[in-house]
Amino acid sequence: MHADTENTDGTGEAVAYDAYDDRAGGVSGPDADRAARRDEAVRAAVEQGLLGPDVPLVGLLDVTGIRESAAELRAAFEAVAAPGTAVLHAFAVKASPLVPVLRLLHEEGVGAEVASPGELALARAAGVPPERTVLDSPAKTPDELREALALGIAVNADNPQELDRLDALVKEVPGAASPLGIRVNPQVGGGSIEALSTATATSKFGVALRDEGAREWVVRAYLDRPWLTRLHTHTGSQGIALSLMARGVAEAYELAEEINRRAGRRQVDTIDIGGGLPVNFASDATSPTYAQYARLLSDTVPGLFDGRYGLVTEFGRSLLAKHGTLLTRVEYAKSAGGRPVAVTHAGVQVATRTVYAPGAWPLRIAAYDAKGRPKEGPAVVQDVAGPACFAGDLLAQGQALPLLEQGDHAAALDTGAYYFAHHYAYNSLPRPGVYGFVPDGAGGVSFAVVRRAQTVEEIVAESGGGHPDALLEGLAP
């Protein structure tokens, strides 16, 4: 069984994949354990009625796997950093804006990187303390900045105009103790997904270091403001090679060294290296790993880990992606042009990037039968379609897997980040319920509600249902 689909493993190299060969034995150790837990969770979700004729779509989160990823992240940086180095791992909330997920990560020693008032509110609701929270955004309002300073949340200024605002606010907010810094764009280049490349010559993020006069402006900004003590960059994301990520970090490190040298003291005491470790969507294997990236950084920028600097990371997708599964019933099975088409309830509303940019965001689909068991049979090239009313609403096109039939289940794998937590309300389709799961110790699976499914009544309420005559009676002639 070999699919023709290709993806990248995060290093920029094309790799072929076959979900069924991998699940059957192409991976080992924790990756194989994770695949086995997924199969058990799918079966249990069907048996326990989390999925059925009236509930045709759910998101499943592997709590054990999330805990393991958080532990691997901590261990990777501890292995290369000098003893006593202060390291804050701040989860990029945009990757999974769900309060129970943020609370779980907080309990596993991971803070929060937020980029909006909503994300900050979610982090606070999850109990993440201000000192373990970082505010990054290219469009912070005065009120957002004022709130962050009042709470003591770290802030990375995106541009000179924002720094001007901070000049006034640090005097206005009494007792402000937020660690403050500037985000810089090292302009080292992009990766295979243009929309996610944050270190290009014209990226909207940060101060473009290679623009004329920009580097000197940044240095002077620090020399004139003793309260600027952090420096931030973010080069990584899906489709970015690890070597390019390391180059971006090296540029920020060299800038921090220059600032401190010219200041005659250690003014920059913390470097925020961002996140963006890419995820291998091509198989169940975890690649690259946090350990590989930390070792590469240690080799490329050894001074980063010698104890002189505190470190902040902002990983998101890599902590969650492998531990989420979108599971949907096959409502109908049909054929068009000789190709089988499985019509499901998972499409653009939960997999927006995949539907609109399938070349950059292909998903592996696993086939399960009506009882939630891995489906057997020869691989058949087929499409897996979503419920939205446009032709391009496809989870997968031309993917080879056991033939999906009416009443079977299709699982979109590696969807724990940026999928079921980011709803797109096309056709007023409801947000699916999300459940965390763990083995129950007795051969079964226990589930906990992370987010309940959206009701039709809630859709109506969000769509102005409480004032239907507003445009008829609410406006003066």
Helices and strands as residue ranges (DSSP letters): E 6-8, E 14-16, H 19-21, I 22-26, H 29-47, E 57-62, H 63-80, E 87-92, G 93-95, H 99-107, E 111-114, H 117-125, G 130-132, E 133-135, H 142-151, E 154-157, H 160-172, E 180-185, G 194-196, E 207-208, H 214-223, E 228-232, H 242-263, E 270-272, H 290-300, G 302-305, E 310-313, H 317-320, G 321-323, E 324-336, E 339-344, H 352-356, E 365-368, E 379-385, E 394-402, E 409-413, G 426-428, E 433-439, E 445-451, H 456-462, H 470-473
